[in-house]
Amino acid sequence: MKMHVYLSNSRRNLTLLSIAVACLFGASIGWADTYPFSDKATGDWNGVRARMVEAGITPLLFYDADLLSNPVGGQNQSAAYAASLLGELTFDLEKIIGSNGLSFHISVSWDQGRDLSQDDIGNYFIAAETYVDNVLRLAKVYFEQDLWHDNLQIKLGKIPVGDGFASDNFYANYVNAAVNPNPLSLQNDVPSFTSDPLANLGIQASVSSDTNLYLSAGVFNADPSVQAPHKHGLDFSMDLNRGVLMIGEFGYDVDYLEGQGRLPGHFAVGAFMDTGKYENLNNPENSSYKNFGYYVMGRQMVYQEHGEQGLSLWAVATLFPKQGINAVPFAAYGGLSYKGLFPTRDEDITAAAAYLAQFSEELEGQNFELVWEVNHRVQFTKWSYLTADLQYISNPSGRGDIDDAVVVGLEFLIDF
């Protein structure tokens, strides 16, 4: 097998990486020590940031990068860089125009890099969660209205489906894209189920109770052509004949109650239907309309040291019954994460997980893929971390002609 190395194919990647590395040392020159924005790499901008927030405008800017390599296995041994620069503005319209509970969100992403899994390994679960494609795009554009003392939220506009369904912040602890950012957002089977920076025109509502039960439902544009990279997220067309995604989720959030032995957790079940057109796996001319599926997920802290420090376990299962159009009708995921495992490193996170994809009976010669992942996140400051990651990909794409692969690498994030 040949060894290829592609770390960056343009000066822009090197520029972004240089900015990120430089910001690691921002604390040493006082960037992150400016109250009340010590959790941001660039601080308070000499008071400008605080005045913006006070006026109702909250800016966010994140840089997230993965540098991964497969020194063993796959179709080729290689290394690849993938990164995303995401900027977002939130406008509090209650402060700006006096409209109670109304806000407006808009974001832009600049994604670049290469897909190590598709280009070199040949496996299903994408090794680098930051990889999307190489494009500058408009991402989220939506209004949000909070009602009934924040017990009802309604979103209208261009919304990532994965922000409100089958989501959990714990998935961000992993580098592989099996669950990060969302276990339903792998584009292979349900392209209408998007996650940031991809988004769909639609409406979403979520209602919660004082008992921490909640119910969410949404209707979204399911036309995958609007996500084409060359459209840069600017296609706001909606052709109902090309499909609508309808999705619902019922869940329960477990609150931590000190002294009562109740530790935090999150549990949910959901279902979706996409009325769009799906090609048959073996005969693309034999198309099928309507795809549907179900998911169940749970996460529970089982041991607590203090506050958020401790051990949590989680699991997810997805079922897409139509074998003729879904490459992976069944998938199961599970893992654990421990915050503050090592003394004096209270903000570090150690995580491990396994991801199983069971391939369709229609795909001859493909059975299952199993990925193991273990990593450790070093939280340098409130606004930056570096994760050392190790993945073992067994039976890539369920095929016996691709060697099991070992993936090693780093993920870096900075919150400007």
PyMOL commands that set and color helices and strands:
alter all, ss='L'
color gray80, all
select helices_A, chain A and resi 11-24+26-29+31-33+45-55+93-97+116-121+161-163+169-173+224-227+229-231+240-242+396-398
alter helices_A, ss='H'
color red, helices_A
select strands_A, chain A and resi 3-6+57-74+77-92+102-113+135-147+152-159+200-208+213-221+244-254+265-278+288-306+309-319+330-339+349-358+368-381+384-394+403-415
alter strands_A, ss='S'
color yellow, strands_A
deselect
rebuild
show_as cartoon
